Amino acid sequence: MVKPNVYWFYNHTTNNVAKTAGSGSDGNFKPVTTGTGASAFTLLWTGSGANDGDPSGTRDTIIIPTSGSVEIDKTFIDNGSIIDQTPLAGTNQGKQQGGDSRYVFCIHIAGQTQSKAFLEFWDNDSHNSFNSRVLGSGAAGSSYIHGSATTYSSPGSSDWAGGAVRLAGSGSGNRLELSSANVPSGGADLYFNLAVRVPATASPFSENPVCTLRFSYS
């Protein structure tokens, strides 16, 4: 068995349909340049003043609520040239077309794994801490990042009630299980949806956690 190739994609349309092109892009899904170097794309959550196609680096603020929590308005991929909106991301509590959407982010694994595949969030690419505020300041159950694994079904409701996972680290309850078994030799498309909800207890922040796919192979 050799290390499988991994390809990340995002749906830049409002078409809630599966990706069709294997390791390539199609009319709905665009590829993501991964890594932590200067050429890597950035997954971006920001306020409603940012718009699809705005220049790279465009950001906007949100208002921290006085009670409860608020979902950050919009989701984009910053590709170093523009910010490209992912309009189906998140729940119906944001300010785009989020909700019970299944086909938002896709990872294509081209080859076989020896484990299930998991999506995790960490402070950095050393994958040894989740102390940033957006990841719960060390308490994974308090992470602001919420996720739903949608490889096999949609989140189940437009507000993801009871179905979202708070993402931080590698604990069994705080990462997304994207595959229910080892990925077979023919590969697979794995799907997920993400949102960020800021609680009233938050203080102002701008942070850059790392999103990671974890699996084993030999």
URBEL-V960381 format. One record per helix or strand of 2 or more residues. SS is the DSSP state (H for helix, E for strand). FROM is the first residue (numbers start at 1). TO is the last residue. If there is no record, write none. Layout:
# URBEL-V960381
SS FROM TO
SS FROM TO
This chain:
# URBEL-V960381
E 5 11
E 29 32
E 42 46
E 69 71
E 74 78
E 82 85
E 105 110
E 118 122
H 133 135
H 140 142
E 145 149
E 165 166
E 176 177
E 188 199
E 210 214
